[in-house]
Amino acid sequence: MPQISQILETYASQFFWLLIVFGLLYFGIGRAMLPRIEATVDARDSKIAGDLAAAEKARAEAGDLEGAWQADLTQTRAAAQAEAQKAKAKAQKDADARLSKADAEIAAKTADAEAAIAKARAKALGGIDAVAADAAQDIVAKVSGIKVTPAQAAQAVKTVLANG
């Protein structure tokens, strides 16, 4: 069998070329491509690390800004509440002043009205004496037929009112 005897010669040359191709591939990939791949991976890793550091720095700055904003907000709220309290106190003071002024005006009008009523009552009571004296004079004249003078009738009314 001639094929079996050629196997060793054929395979030996093929094994030789196989070793040469694998050697070229090993050195070609290991020396030329691998450093580029490693450089790309290192660049990507450093870029990711830089981005993470920038993001952490931005987060820290945002936290600081938020803290400052919260402090400003708290201060602004306190100032607004103080202004509201001042405005409320001023409004209460103004309302109290207007209320006391209105009370004084009402008290003055009430005093004037009471004085007018007292004056009208005194006038009415003064007129009652005269009317009562006239009525007493007429009643005495009609009932008994006696003529009474206005002075006598006024004296009788004063006596009755004084005892009464």
Summary of the structure (lengths in Angstrom):
residues: 164
radius of gyration: 62.6
end to end distance: 174.2
largest distance: 192.6
contacts: 339
relative contact order: 0.03
helix: 95%
strand: 0%
